[in-house]
Amino acid sequence: MSGELAEEHDWRRLDRRSLLVTVQMTGGVVTAVGLPVTLSFQGWVAMGPVIAWAVGLSLLVIASGVGVDALRLRHSRYRIGPERAELRSGILFAKHRSLSRERIRSVDLVAHPLLRLLGLVEVRIGTGEQSAGQEATLELRPVRRAEGERLRRELLRRTAPGDACAAQGTIAALDLRWIRYAPLSFVTSALAAAVGGAVMQVSEWFGVQEEVIERVGDAFRGMSVAGMVLALTAGALAAGSVGALGLWVEMWWSYRLEREPGGTLRVRRGLFTTRSVSLEEARLRGVDVVEPLGLRLSGAARVDAVATGLSRREEEDQAGPGTLLPAAPRALAGEVAARVLREPVTPTAARLTPHPRAARARRIRWAVSAALTPALVLVLLGVLLGVPVLNYLGAGAAVVLVPLAVALACDAYRSLGHALDGDYLVVRSGTLRRSTVALRRGGVIGWTVKQSVLQRRAGLVTLSATTAAGAQEYAAYDVDEGQGLTFAERAVPGLLTPFLEETPDPPGGAGNRAPSHSRPSQVNGGPPP
């Protein structure tokens, strides 16, 4: 009996101050949704009863949210034992989840402003596994900050390798001069589009949309249509730039990349919502130096980790769970990548082998086709509908888009490259988002070789290294066929060999394997038995 009491005593509760957070968050959501709806009744009915009903419903929603959260806290317990981390939860259906401590690879701490105000954090404990049928993450929402830090230190405690202690310390820290790169990201254009949509939506809520449109027309009276479009675009981009600056400050304030005892990389950042992301170096398979077009033109780059167990969010332009360094000068990005990999020089700076000119021709054909399609559609509509202005618009679109497309295609070709550098294979591609990936050769678990009909005529293949980390596949596009297969065989000897064809026996000689004469359409190679 005493043993059962001791076991029950080991279970800990989540912090009950979560109820205060629920009240504030639910109240904010109710206000944001209910206020525009309530104001929309203005002028139709008496506002007194409407406001009374709105307040009553709001209080009911807030009380319901608090009640559900109170039940969640009452039925939630967690325990960190010598072998397992466990979480009990569930209101209607009890759930008991357990992770082996040997398999835990990350303990991340997140705290939005309301949690920070109360000294709380959310703790996310993960194993790095992403199997669809397996729960690989425990979320403790919330606990005290001191308790979160204690859990992080305890669960990530490892025996450090001999050279790890000497390499501990800060790898990179915030430099406010990096903020100049924030408006150069694609976030600026996205926020610019959002500004216009938000203005129209809010004006519709308050019933003044027509008045807003009239005032905009009056402000640009006497200006040509092109001038008005340019002015509105410039205004939206200016607003987007301000938003991008604010977003950058929120995400990267107090940024610090550190190497901790036991071989753990830790990224801390955030102004209002603080984030602490831990990455065990045993999960690291390489780095990805990302250069969106705006950053590349300004000499900047971002460093992402290629690691197992990180969620895939490549669409995020400024930050993701694997981002180790925000947009910073390219030289610094290379230095940080080298220190993260414990290399004297970053492999991403290796001299790359250029791809055949046939790869450039393919990109130019694609780009010209994509640029001419909208122009041809406009011309066709102009002919069919008898509207000459559409013909002029189509011709103008072709004059503007075709040279731009050809320039981007040539830049995309110049970005292509691959190389072997020590323990790493390096591939680079992209123009709007150029990516240079240095992947540990030991992390390659297979190859995919794809060859379309047009590629076969040009003697090209697309060669992709398969790995369990990052995007799971990193490609060298449009490589010379023989050169690419030789590259794969040298990168991981023996992995692709069973799938290569034998060349005919020369006179007086024995047959041998010749990658240059192989023509696979698609190969998924695994380690030979």
ZAROMAR-667799 format. One record per residue (C-alpha): x, y negated, z; residue in three letters. Coordinates in pm, whole numbers, padded with zeros to 5 digits, always signed. Layout:
<pts>
XYZala/...
</pts>
This chain:
<pts>
+00000+00000+00000met/+00282-00238+00086ser/+00442-00164-00252gly/+00123-00265-00433glu/+00106-00589-00233leu/+00467-00666-00315ala/+00404-00598-00684glu/+00099-00825-00684glu/+00300-01093-00507his/+00547-01099-00800asp/+00281-01233-01032trp/+00275-01611-01066arg/-00008-01845-01160arg/-00001-02115-01425leu/-00013-02474-01301asp/-00368-02590-01220arg/-00288-02946-01325arg/-00369-02817-01671ser/-00728-02915-01585leu/-00630-03284-01579leu/-00471-03245-01921val/-00789-03078-02050thr/-01004-03366-01922val/-00788-03625-02096gln/-00753-03437-02425met/-01121-03342-02447thr/-01222-03698-02359gly/-00997-03835-02632gly/-01138-03599-02896val/-01497-03673-02793val/-01433-04047-02810thr/-01260-04026-03150ala/-01547-03823-03297val/-01841-03971-03111gly/-01766-04342-03149leu/-01788-04355-03532pro/-02100-04135-03527val/-02267-04357-03266thr/-02183-04677-03455leu/-02325-04530-03776ser/-02675-04553-03618phe/-02639-04928-03573gln/-02925-05112-03745gly/-03137-04799-03785trp/-03260-04729-03430val/-03235-04886-03085ala/-02881-04844-02958met/-02972-04789-02591gly/-03106-04433-02626pro/-02831-04345-02876val/-02557-04452-02634ile/-02725-04264-02348ala/-02742-03944-02553trp/-02380-03990-02670ala/-02253-04035-02314val/-02451-03735-02191gly/-02325-03507-02469leu/-01970-03629-02414ser/-01982-03546-02044leu/-02129-03204-02126leu/-01849-03128-02374val/-01580-03242-02127ile/-01732-03034-01846ala/-01749-02730-02074ser/-01385-02769-02174gly/-01275-02799-01812val/-01482-02495-01716gly/-01330-02278-01989val/-00978-02391-01895asp/-01046-02319-01526ala/-01152-01963-01615leu/-00841-01924-01831arg/-00615-02031-01542leu/-00798-01804-01298arg/-00743-01497-01514his/-00384-01576-01624ser/-00075-01444-01447arg/+00286-01398-01554tyr/+00579-01205-01414arg/+00948-01191-01501ile/+01082-00857-01388gly/+01430-00705-01419pro/+01335-00533-01745glu/+01022-00701-01885arg/+00845-01036-01914ala/+00469-00988-01874glu/+00155-01199-01917leu/-00199-01115-01815arg/-00476-01324-01968ser/-00828-01311-02106gly/-01171-01427-01988ile/-01412-01179-02147leu/-01149-00924-02249phe/-00842-00869-02032ala/-00513-00866-02217lys/-00177-00750-02082his/+00122-00838-02299arg/+00477-00738-02226ser/+00819-00808-02382leu/+01141-00625-02312ser/+01398-00870-02173arg/+01665-00711-02392glu/+01467-00815-02701arg/+01393-01175-02596ile/+01579-01411-02827arg/+01419-01753-02771ser/+01265-01954-02488val/+01136-02289-02619asp/+00997-02571-02406leu/+00743-02819-02545val/+00578-03106-02358ala/+00343-03363-02512his/+00294-03700-02334pro/+00014-03580-02105leu/+00220-03283-01989leu/+00526-03503-01941arg/+00322-03744-01730leu/+00243-03458-01490leu/+00588-03298-01504gly/+00469-02989-01694leu/+00588-02796-02000val/+00465-02519-02226glu/+00702-02221-02240val/+00715-02002-02552arg/+00903-01675-02508ile/+00983-01491-02832gly/+01165-01181-02949thr/+01234-01299-03304gly/+01009-01028-03446glu/+00738-01129-03693gln/+00556-00802-03751ser/+00192-00865-03838ala/+00073-00597-03600gly/+00290-00687-03302gln/+00253-00964-03046glu/+00609-01097-03025ala/+00552-01420-02830thr/+00435-01506-02479leu/+00302-01858-02419glu/+00283-01995-02066leu/+00059-02305-02076arg/+00160-02485-01862pro/+00420-02452-01582val/+00631-02705-01392arg/+00932-02836-01583arg/+01172-02696-01323ala/+01007-02356-01356glu/+01035-02375-01736gly/+01406-02452-01717glu/+01455-02168-01470arg/+01279-01924-01702leu/+01486-02039-01998arg/+01816-01994-01813arg/+01716-01658-01666glu/+01576-01503-01983leu/+01859-01621-02210leu/+02138-01526-01972arg/+02388-01320-02168arg/+02745-01207-02129thr/+02942-01449-02341ala/+03206-01323-02586pro/+03566-01405-02512gly/+03582-01710-02742asp/+03232-01842-02662ala/+03324-02024-02344cys/+03588-02231-02519ala/+03336-02340-02782ala/+03067-02458-02540gln/+02952-02818-02536gly/+02780-03075-02753thr/+02801-03016-03128ile/+02605-03326-03238ala/+02412-03609-03074ala/+02177-03884-03191leu/+02322-04171-03391asp/+02064-04448-03439leu/+02221-04536-03774arg/+02064-04218-03916trp/+01724-04386-03901ile/+01803-04557-04233arg/+01742-04222-04406tyr/+01386-04185-04272ala/+01209-04389-04547pro/+01393-04191-04817leu/+01206-03870-04744ser/+00891-03743-04915phe/+00705-03817-04592val/+00698-04184-04696thr/+00491-04120-05009ser/+00260-03883-04820ala/+00199-04143-04550leu/+00149-04412-04815ala/-00131-04206-04972ala/-00276-04139-04628ala/-00287-04513-04548val/-00514-04591-04844gly/-00742-04299-04764gly/-00760-04396-04396ala/-00854-04756-04478val/-01138-04645-04703met/-01262-04382-04456gln/-01263-04616-04155val/-01430-04893-04354ser/-01701-04645-04454glu/-01755-04546-04089trp/-01821-04909-03996phe/-02024-04979-04311gly/-01786-05242-04456val/-01630-05045-04741gln/-01782-05265-05013glu/-01661-05576-04833glu/-01307-05436-04815val/-01309-05359-05188ile/-01437-05710-05266glu/-01166-05873-05054arg/-00897-05668-05227val/-01038-05775-05565gly/-01040-06141-05457asp/-00680-06119-05336ala/-00562-05995-05676phe/-00794-06209-05889arg/-00619-06326-06204gly/-00359-06051-06189met/-00332-05784-06456ser/-00434-05427-06381val/-00071-05311-06397ala/+00038-05587-06160gly/-00239-05502-05915met/-00148-05133-05920val/+00218-05214-05860leu/+00136-05451-05576ala/-00093-05200-05405leu/+00164-04924-05452thr/+00437-05142-05301ala/+00214-05227-05004gly/+00127-04862-04947ala/+00494-04760-04968leu/+00587-05033-04720ala/+00325-04900-04480ala/+00447-04546-04545gly/+00804-04651-04470ser/+00698-04797-04136val/+00513-04474-04060gly/+00817-04265-04160ala/+01036-04470-03927leu/+00792-04418-03641gly/+00767-04045-03712leu/+01147-04014-03720trp/+01179-04188-03383val/+00913-03961-03232glu/+01077-03644-03361met/+01448-03718-03315trp/+01477-03950-03015trp/+01727-03811-02760ser/+01840-03549-03013tyr/+02123-03326-02900arg/+02262-02999-03041leu/+02454-02797-02785glu/+02618-02457-02754arg/+02544-02300-02417glu/+02701-02010-02227pro/+02626-01671-02375gly/+02630-01796-02734gly/+02301-01988-02747thr/+02239-02295-02963leu/+01996-02544-02810arg/+01828-02837-02987val/+01659-03101-02769arg/+01464-03387-02923arg/+01147-03595-02905gly/+01026-03929-02773leu/+00665-03870-02666phe/+00649-03494-02724thr/+00976-03341-02608thr/+01098-03016-02761arg/+01369-02776-02654ser/+01443-02501-02908val/+01691-02225-02823ser/+01851-02005-03089leu/+02067-01709-02998glu/+02372-01695-03223glu/+02331-01321-03264ala/+02025-01406-03476arg/+02213-01655-03695leu/+02281-01533-04049arg/+02395-01860-04205gly/+02302-02221-04270val/+02110-02415-04534asp/+02225-02766-04624val/+01913-02936-04762val/+01933-03250-04977glu/+01602-03394-05096pro/+01651-03628-05390leu/+01628-03950-05188gly/+01875-03828-04928leu/+02112-03693-05192arg/+02125-04028-05372leu/+02212-04196-05041ser/+02481-03940-04951gly/+02288-03764-04673ala/+02184-03406-04597ala/+02002-03197-04338arg/+02121-02871-04180val/+01880-02582-04118asp/+01956-02249-03955ala/+01909-01926-04148val/+01810-01702-03858ala/+01578-01416-03778thr/+01261-01480-03583gly/+01203-01840-03689leu/+00867-01935-03839ser/+00888-02038-04205arg/+00799-02401-04254arg/+01004-02511-04553glu/+00729-02750-04652glu/+00822-02973-04357glu/+01042-03248-04499asp/+01199-03385-04184gln/+01198-03113-03920ala/+01116-02751-03861gly/+01184-02491-03593pro/+01518-02409-03755gly/+01640-02765-03815thr/+01976-02810-03643leu/+02063-03159-03771leu/+01832-03429-03909pro/+01922-03628-04219ala/+02277-03752-04158ala/+02585-03838-04369pro/+02682-03543-04586arg/+03032-03519-04436ala/+02886-03491-04086leu/+02636-03228-04206ala/+02927-03019-04335gly/+03114-03059-04007glu/+02810-02954-03801val/+02750-02653-04028ala/+03110-02544-03980ala/+03093-02577-03601arg/+02763-02389-03586val/+02916-02102-03786leu/+03246-02122-03590arg/+03436-02178-03915glu/+03717-02430-03978pro/+03543-02549-04299val/+03179-02504-04391thr/+03123-02238-04660pro/+02867-02469-04823thr/+03160-02683-04941ala/+03308-02395-05141ala/+03372-02450-05511arg/+03079-02296-05696leu/+03079-02107-06023thr/+02867-02297-06281pro/+02592-02117-06469his/+02578-02070-06848pro/+02454-02347-07076arg/+02158-02129-07164ala/+02028-02206-06814ala/+02031-02578-06898arg/+01842-02518-07222ala/+01574-02325-07032arg/+01526-02610-06784arg/+01506-02872-07057ile/+01240-02670-07241arg/+01035-02632-06921trp/+01068-02999-06834ala/+00976-03127-07181val/+00677-02893-07197ser/+00554-03012-06858ala/+00600-03379-06955ala/+00428-03347-07294leu/+00124-03157-07165thr/-00058-03457-07006pro/+00040-03678-07301ala/-00104-03429-07551leu/-00422-03393-07343val/-00474-03771-07348leu/-00413-03791-07724val/-00649-03498-07789leu/-00922-03660-07579leu/-00866-03988-07761gly/-00912-03820-08099val/-01214-03617-07996leu/-01390-03900-07813leu/-01284-04173-08053gly/-01122-04383-07776val/-00801-04540-07910pro/-00684-04650-07565val/-00637-04284-07468leu/-00402-04239-07764asn/-00195-04534-07644tyr/-00190-04398-07290leu/-00076-04058-07417gly/+00203-04212-07622ala/+00312-04425-07326gly/+00310-04123-07098ala/+00531-03931-07339ala/+00777-04221-07370val/+00807-04248-06991val/+00783-03886-06880leu/+00998-03705-07138val/+01327-03890-07064pro/+01261-03859-06691leu/+01191-03487-06724ala/+01508-03429-06929val/+01717-03617-06671ala/+01573-03407-06388leu/+01629-03087-06588ala/+01995-03173-06647cys/+02035-03252-06278asp/+01873-02920-06188ala/+02124-02742-06411tyr/+02417-02924-06249arg/+02288-02815-05909ser/+02304-02446-06000leu/+02599-02252-05863gly/+02714-01948-05667his/+03032-01834-05496ala/+03187-01600-05242leu/+03371-01767-04955asp/+03519-01533-04698gly/+03235-01361-04511asp/+02969-01569-04687tyr/+02791-01574-05020leu/+02684-01923-05128val/+02402-02013-05367val/+02275-02357-05465arg/+01974-02474-05664ser/+01708-02746-05686gly/+01684-03109-05788thr/+01394-03269-05597leu/+01506-03056-05303arg/+01858-02924-05351arg/+01946-02639-05120ser/+02293-02496-05057thr/+02272-02172-04858val/+02568-01998-04698ala/+02454-01647-04604leu/+02664-01394-04415arg/+02736-01102-04643arg/+02667-00862-04357gly/+02314-01002-04334gly/+02225-00898-04692val/+02005-00588-04684ile/+01912-00569-05051gly/+01919-00729-05395trp/+01638-00820-05634thr/+01739-00860-05999val/+01472-01013-06223lys/+01498-01060-06597gln/+01220-01188-06817ser/+01205-01133-07192val/+01341-01484-07260leu/+01616-01436-07003gln/+01716-01108-07166arg/+01751-01280-07503arg/+01973-01545-07340ala/+02174-01290-07141gly/+02060-01430-06803leu/+01926-01281-06481val/+01791-01420-06154thr/+01971-01254-05866leu/+01817-01274-05515ser/+01983-01168-05191ala/+01731-01017-04950thr/+01775-01069-04578thr/+01568-01048-04261ala/+01639-01413-04180ala/+01505-01749-04293gly/+01313-01737-04620ala/+01397-01363-04654gln/+01526-01418-05008glu/+01788-01655-05151tyr/+01828-01667-05528ala/+02095-01752-05779ala/+01885-01855-06079tyr/+01979-01788-06442asp/+02322-01634-06386val/+02512-01471-06668asp/+02400-01107-06662glu/+02736-00939-06623gly/+02874-01214-06401gln/+02575-01199-06169gly/+02582-00822-06119leu/+02955-00835-06057thr/+02895-01111-05802phe/+02638-00894-05621ala/+02870-00592-05621glu/+03160-00798-05481arg/+02942-00966-05219ala/+02822-00638-05066val/+03026-00351-05211pro/+02827-00034-05271gly/+02483-00186-05217leu/+02398-00226-05586leu/+02631+00043-05723thr/+02373+00328-05733pro/+02153+00118-05962phe/+02416+00022-06221leu/+02431+00203-06555glu/+02728+00400-06676glu/+02903+00269-06988thr/+02967+00510-07273pro/+03296+00697-07252asp/+03564+00523-07459pro/+03776+00740-07686pro/+04014+00939-07471gly/+03885+00788-07144gly/+03639+00863-06866ala/+03315+00681-06817gly/+03295+00408-06555asn/+03039+00178-06399arg/+03014-00154-06576ala/+02785-00413-06429pro/+02821-00627-06739ser/+02632-00366-06941his/+02346-00317-06695ser/+02004-00449-06786arg/+01776-00399-06486pro/+01440-00573-06499ser/+01398-00558-06121gln/+01604-00382-05856val/+01540-00374-05484asn/+01854-00220-05345gly/+01893-00096-04991gly/+02194+00045-04812pro/+02300+00376-04968pro/+02229+00684-04753pro/
</pts>
